[in-house]
Amino acid sequence: MVSITVPTLVVQGTHDVSAPPELCGQRIAALVPGSRLAVYPNAPHAIYLTHQDQLTEELLDFAAKKV
């Protein structure tokens, strides 16, 4: 079994039809100890295009706390 041992941020949009949160983001976060799940209401799969500012803030915050 392979395990992830680095800080992990899982980002998921509630309107992601290609990777539904209950099948992807929530499961991944549950399987990775100490991970952080960020769920964006009304966000689609391409969060990096539709929620750039929020995602950038999320990534900077995560990096600052985990470095």
Secondary structure as the mmCIF struct_conf table of DSSP 4:
data_model
#
loop_
_struct_conf.conf_type_id
_struct_conf.id
_struct_conf.beg_label_comp_id
_struct_conf.beg_label_asym_id
_struct_conf.beg_label_seq_id
_struct_conf.end_label_comp_id
_struct_conf.end_label_asym_id
_struct_conf.end_label_seq_id
BEND BEND1 VAL A 6 VAL A 6
STRN STRN1 LEU A 9 GLY A 13
TURN_TY1_P TURN_TY1_P1 THR A 14 HIS A 15
BEND BEND2 VAL A 17 ALA A 19
TURN_TY1_P TURN_TY1_P2 PRO A 21 CYS A 24
HELX_RH_AL_P HELX_RH_AL_P1 GLY A 25 LEU A 31
BEND BEND3 VAL A 32 VAL A 32
TURN_TY1_P TURN_TY1_P3 PRO A 33 GLY A 34
STRN STRN2 ARG A 36 TYR A 40
TURN_TY1_P TURN_TY1_P4 PRO A 41 ASN A 42
BEND BEND4 HIS A 45 HIS A 45
HELX_RH_AL_P HELX_RH_AL_P2 ILE A 47 THR A 50
BEND BEND5 HIS A 51 HIS A 51
HELX_RH_AL_P HELX_RH_AL_P3 GLN A 52 LYS A 66
#
